Amino acid sequence: MSIRELQALAYKQSADKGFHDDEPTEGPELLMLNSQRIALMHSELSEALEELRAGQPVNHTYYKYDKPTKPEGVPSEMADVVIRVMDFCGANEIDLEAIITEKLAYNATRGHKHGGKQF
């Protein structure tokens, strides 16, 4: 699947589960909703960090006894980040595939470590 197709699927699954019912389309309510969605993206990154702090290897997926089909670990949390980003972009009519392509092309023109940043 392309990024565009994955984005459409992430948005559709979210909508099918009711996460886009009765959404505001403008004004302070839309700003609040989008702010909450960005905060949720951040929380998924925090969950990945907590997996590392708990000693989980960065590339290890595991399953808990009480939820044997739910993947856990850093890879699962990173997937959640991407899914939330894709859903956000779908909800806001952002062509994520196009902007990723554009940003990669721009980044190719930048200098080594863009001014000395380590990460």
Steps between C-alpha positions, in 0.01 A plus 500: 500500500612855435514759776190660351313168515613431857390851599156440351475167685607654834242774462225256392563268795489794739181632343341154502569480876321833554800725557387748234131518587362854536836669451526876491616643167621841615556731793637439848341155524701379199816652647436315826433171321817525293700597809370190679593281203854637496524436874395138436781465244738621767360254754576209265863616484503516880371143513789392274740674738345318795555166322870586470517608864343167596790324327325387184732474198426769244403251227316244713128433473342297776151388607351500847324194638168682548504646144681244284412668168595859595859585405699689764841666502679786328410382146130490591511846656680641195228348281242674721680832444488456123135389508403807705696727264331343199157533658570866584610566143194323362269702723666825393540422129881498514666296225763340722666308217548819296641702789735217606634487145539878494675509840739218405595690184560817704699314767726363226612860434597569861853493632658227709315484836332835413714719719653246736197348672570152633144365481 
